[in-house]
């Protein structure tokens, strides 16, 4: 089995002073794991597993495969807010290993906001 990351999101913040003035109503995360696939037109990323909706301050596991990415989208119940970011799992694993296996970092979202992400690297035994 491959190594994996245990990932959690604990806090979402809007950028102060940006255009989104309404109160964010019950923000939630949608996580899309996408695999790298070689095609005639080059490499594309395709989602093969169902979208995850992890509750705040919980964790989920993501195996590390070459080219695998995690696309995170934060939405609110009004469907007004949609902020997102994409992270390569292998680069996230490398950062975790440099930090003694555990990382806590703010993930900048586009077009606005940031998300507090925790990740822990595990080397799964076969």
VMD Tcl script that draws the C-alpha trace (Angstrom):
set ca {
  {0.00 0.00 0.00}
  {1.09 3.55 -0.58}
  {1.77 6.21 2.05}
  {-1.11 8.51 2.89}
  {-1.98 11.83 4.44}
  {-4.56 12.34 7.16}
  {-6.06 15.74 6.33}
  {-8.44 17.99 8.23}
  {-9.88 21.47 7.82}
  {-10.65 23.36 11.00}
  {-11.23 27.01 10.17}
  {-12.35 29.19 7.28}
  {-11.75 32.94 7.14}
  {-12.79 35.54 4.60}
  {-10.28 38.14 3.48}
  {-11.19 41.36 5.26}
  {-11.83 44.26 2.96}
  {-12.75 42.27 -0.13}
  {-16.01 42.44 -2.03}
  {-17.93 39.73 -0.17}
  {-19.89 41.75 2.40}
  {-22.68 39.34 3.25}
  {-22.36 37.09 6.27}
  {-21.13 33.63 5.32}
  {-23.93 31.20 6.17}
  {-22.77 27.78 7.37}
  {-19.73 27.34 5.14}
  {-18.81 23.77 4.22}
  {-16.07 22.01 2.26}
  {-16.31 19.84 -0.81}
  {-13.18 17.78 -1.54}
  {-12.51 16.28 -4.96}
  {-9.62 13.81 -5.30}
  {-8.44 13.71 -8.90}
  {-6.05 11.28 -10.58}
  {-3.58 12.21 -13.33}
  {-4.44 10.54 -16.62}
  {-2.33 10.67 -19.78}
  {-4.30 11.40 -22.94}
  {-3.44 12.22 -26.52}
  {-3.70 15.92 -25.64}
  {-1.51 15.64 -22.54}
  {-2.14 14.98 -18.89}
  {-5.58 15.68 -17.43}
  {-7.02 15.15 -13.96}
  {-10.13 13.04 -13.55}
  {-12.22 12.41 -10.46}
  {-12.71 8.68 -9.91}
  {-14.05 8.64 -6.33}
  {-17.13 10.39 -4.93}
  {-16.88 13.95 -3.67}
  {-16.27 14.15 0.09}
  {-17.94 16.66 2.41}
  {-15.85 16.40 5.59}
  {-17.33 18.15 8.63}
  {-15.14 20.86 10.18}
  {-12.44 19.59 12.57}
  {-12.65 16.00 11.34}
  {-10.10 14.14 9.22}
  {-10.03 11.97 6.14}
  {-7.26 9.89 4.56}
  {-5.82 10.47 1.10}
  {-3.32 8.05 -0.44}
  {-0.39 9.64 -2.21}
  {-0.02 8.69 -5.87}
  {2.08 10.46 -8.52}
  {0.05 13.28 -10.07}
  {-2.86 13.01 -7.64}
  {-4.38 16.35 -6.64}
  {-6.92 17.51 -4.09}
  {-9.34 20.20 -5.23}
  {-11.01 21.92 -2.25}
  {-14.04 24.14 -2.60}
  {-15.66 26.11 0.23}
  {-19.31 27.00 -0.29}
  {-22.02 28.45 1.86}
  {-25.68 27.45 2.11}
  {-26.81 30.42 0.03}
  {-24.66 29.27 -2.92}
  {-23.22 32.81 -3.04}
  {-19.74 31.92 -1.80}
  {-17.52 29.66 -3.85}
  {-13.81 29.76 -3.07}
  {-11.39 27.06 -4.11}
  {-7.82 25.81 -4.23}
  {-5.95 22.86 -5.70}
  {-3.09 21.08 -3.92}
  {-0.77 18.37 -5.25}
  {-0.72 15.59 -2.65}
  {2.91 14.64 -3.31}
  {4.10 18.20 -2.62}
  {1.95 18.33 0.52}
  {3.53 15.04 1.66}
  {7.01 16.47 1.05}
  {6.17 19.51 3.18}
  {4.86 17.24 5.95}
  {8.03 15.13 5.95}
  {10.14 18.30 6.30}
  {8.07 19.26 9.36}
  {8.56 15.92 11.19}
  {5.50 14.35 9.59}
  {2.91 16.95 10.57}
  {1.92 20.26 8.99}
  {-0.52 23.01 9.84}
  {-0.89 25.73 7.21}
  {-3.31 28.27 5.80}
  {-4.46 27.37 2.31}
  {-5.18 30.49 0.24}
  {-8.42 30.21 -1.72}
  {-9.42 31.91 -4.95}
  {-11.07 34.35 -5.39}
  {-11.07 35.03 -1.65}
  {-10.62 33.50 1.77}
  {-8.32 31.00 3.40}
  {-8.67 27.62 5.03}
  {-6.70 26.20 7.98}
  {-5.50 22.75 6.94}
  {-3.77 20.13 9.05}
  {-2.00 17.20 7.41}
  {-0.12 14.27 8.90}
  {2.03 11.89 6.86}
  {1.76 8.14 7.45}
  {3.87 5.42 5.88}
  {1.44 2.53 5.58}
  {2.90 -0.89 6.27}
  {2.06 -3.82 4.00}
}
mol new
graphics top color blue
foreach p $ca { graphics top sphere $p radius 0.5 }
foreach p [lrange $ca 0 end-1] q [lrange $ca 1 end] { graphics top cylinder $p $q radius 0.2 }
display resetview
